[in-house]
Amino acid sequence: MNRIYFDHAATTPLDKRVLEKMTPYFCEMAGNANSQHYFGREAMKAVDEARDKIATLIGAKPSEIYFTSGGTEADNWALRGAAAAYGKKGKHFIISKIEHAAMLSTAADLEKQGFEFTYLDVDERGMISTKQLEKSIRPDTVFIGIMFANNEVGTIQPIQKAAEIAKKHGIPFFTDAVQAMGTLEINVKELGIDMMSFSAHKFYGPKGIGALYVRNGLTLGRLITGGHQERTKRGGTTNVPGVVGFAAALEIACAEMEENRKYVTRLRDKFISRVEKEIPYVKLNGHRTKRLPANADFSFEYIEGESILFSLDLAGIAVSSGSACSSGSLEPSHVLLAMGVDEALAHGSIRFTFGKHNTMDEVNYTVDKLKETVARLRKMSPLFAELKGEIKNV
């Protein structure tokens, strides 16, 4: 069976060019970057070069890049670090209702410690209101965090405007750019971003390596103690191969961004067009134009998303029922509920995310299989039978 992978928002395959850059640091140059001998110095040299490259690509300084194990750690560090650094000044934080679970779970922990959170609403397209953001600011607000683009529905937020509002009020502004990095142009200085998380495995880099950008001049408490790595801010043996791969993947992603974006957008638009024309009772979730190029998130009425996912998997097609971090849960997506999607409809949602190695033939094959799957599952649905008048509601 030929397998089709349409779950690139969960993770992307490692680019072979990136693997070639990483391989020496697993093998003949496997020194600890904090060791003082030749192998350690060579490892640290590679880390420094990677940090310089990443900083240049996002418009930052090398001293503003801190390597982490991924986006989840970076999100945690931004929130918990801000709480530790600014808790005496104020305990009010502002984030959106559709943030990644790494943000929302951490916020829930901090609320138990006495911090207060305002959760911004989003409209039916998943977009925040910058007016509500500004109205939510209080004298004790010390943190504003808005994700760059949503991991489930792909909506791209007005980050520059939100950052301008935060700056006007003297409040640090953070964005989770895990889904956007490598796909959209991001210059932290031009956008006014103070802190930002991003992760290599979303743009054909290795898993287990991410970064937190922190603008020079900002104070942030430590999340992981126990070592002097990352300029004493983050303990733990440096993942040298991961760091090297991170920089290589981001460099390739930025160099090929326009070409890949146009290609993936064509795949996505073809998929959306066919689904909306050929499958009845469907709803495209997220902003129709201000969305990530790879993302097509649909709700299918009268059936469960999990049933669609498993049926497509049997046909060799990999998709997601939402965020990969929470798709094991039977609870409806918090993102869709925040957008006002009916709970029953939210249960029937599937996320298709495309990549640079996919083809138009794969898109067309998937739509054909999706049509068959939806039709078959609806035949078994009492709700759909009721709609068709085959079952009387008593």
Buried (B, 14 or more C-beta within 10 A) or exposed (E): EEEBBBBBBBBBEBBEEBBEBBBBBEEEBEBBBBEEEEBBEBBBEBBEBBBBBBBBBBBBBBEBBBBBBBBBBBBBBBBBBBBBBBBEEBBBBBBBBBBBBBBBBBBEEBEEEEBBBBBBBBEEBBBBBBEBBBEBBBEEBBBBBBBBBBBBBBBBBBBEBBBBBBBEEEBBBBBBBBBBBBBBEBEBEEBBBBBBBBBBBBBBBBBBBBBBBBBEEBEBBBBBEEEEBBEEBBBBEBBBBBBBBBBBBBBBBBEBBEEBBEBBBBBBEBBBEBBEEEBEBBBBBBBEEBBBBBBBBBBBBBBBBBBBBEBBEEBBBBBBBBBBBBBEEEEBBBBBBBBEBBEEBBBBBBBBBBBBEBEEEBBEBBBEBBBEBBEEBBEEBEBBBEBEEEEEEE
